[in-house]
Amino acid sequence: MSKITEKELKQYFKEIKLLLPIYSSAERKFLKSLKVSVEEYIEQNPECTIEDIYENFDGPEDAVYNYISALDYHRLCRAISVRRLLKIALLVLL
């Protein structure tokens, strides 16, 4: 059993960040909280692997799904609409 590497850990959080449909302060807090929890787990279990992280904290897809499903529906719709409008406005300006 090999120890988790920094590269694997960075990739795990990068995938989570990429899967989030919106990225505001609430999502940054979620990611920061998850990082703290994972780091505490690694400190308590120094020989853990990336599979152990997936088992205890879910894979990136499941982590994002669980986070989004816990969000308020109206807040999520509004944030996605604003993001879409910003993209359209940026394209028009360009």
C-alpha positions in Angstrom: 0.0 0.0 0.0 1.6 3.3 -1.1 1.1 6.6 0.6 -0.9 9.4 -1.0 1.1 11.9 -2.9 0.7 15.6 -3.1 0.1 15.3 -6.8 -2.9 12.9 -6.3 -4.3 15.2 -3.7 -4.1 18.3 -5.9 -5.7 16.3 -8.8 -8.6 15.3 -6.4 -9.4 18.9 -5.5 -8.8 20.1 -9.1 -11.4 17.6 -10.3 -13.9 18.8 -7.7 -13.4 22.4 -8.6 -13.8 21.7 -12.3 -17.1 19.8 -11.7 -18.7 22.6 -9.7 -21.2 24.4 -12.0 -20.8 27.6 -10.0 -17.8 28.9 -8.1 -18.7 31.6 -5.6 -17.7 32.2 -2.0 -19.9 29.4 -0.7 -18.1 26.9 -3.0 -14.7 28.2 -1.9 -15.8 27.7 1.7 -16.9 24.1 0.8 -13.6 23.4 -0.8 -11.6 24.8 2.0 -13.6 22.9 4.6 -13.2 19.7 2.6 -9.4 20.3 2.3 -9.1 20.8 6.1 -11.1 17.6 6.7 -8.9 15.6 4.2 -5.7 17.0 5.7 -6.8 16.1 9.2 -7.6 12.6 8.0 -4.2 12.3 6.4 -2.5 13.4 9.6 -4.4 10.8 11.6 -3.7 8.1 8.9 -0.3 8.9 7.4 -0.2 5.7 5.3 -3.6 6.4 3.6 -4.0 6.2 -0.2 -6.1 8.1 -2.7 -8.5 5.2 -2.5 -8.9 5.7 1.2 -9.8 9.4 0.5 -12.3 8.4 -2.1 -13.8 5.9 0.3 -14.1 8.3 3.2 -14.8 11.6 1.4 -16.4 10.3 -1.9 -14.9 10.7 -5.3 -15.0 14.1 -7.0 -18.3 13.4 -8.8 -20.1 12.2 -5.7 -18.7 15.0 -3.5 -20.0 17.6 -6.0 -23.3 15.8 -6.4 -23.8 15.7 -2.7 -22.9 19.4 -2.3 -25.2 20.5 -5.1 -28.1 18.4 -3.9 -27.8 20.1 -0.5 -28.1 23.6 -2.0 -31.2 25.6 -2.2 -32.8 25.0 -5.6 -33.6 28.7 -6.2 -30.1 29.9 -5.3 -28.6 27.3 -7.6 -30.8 28.3 -10.5 -30.2 32.0 -10.0 -26.4 31.5 -9.8 -26.4 29.4 -13.0 -28.5 32.0 -14.8 -26.2 34.9 -13.7 -23.2 32.9 -14.9 -24.9 32.3 -18.3 -25.8 35.9 -18.7 -22.2 37.0 -17.9 -20.9 34.6 -20.5 -23.3 36.0 -23.1 -22.4 39.6 -22.2 -18.7 38.8 -22.5 -19.2 37.3 -25.9 -21.2 40.3 -27.1 -18.5 42.7 -25.8 -15.8 40.7 -27.6 
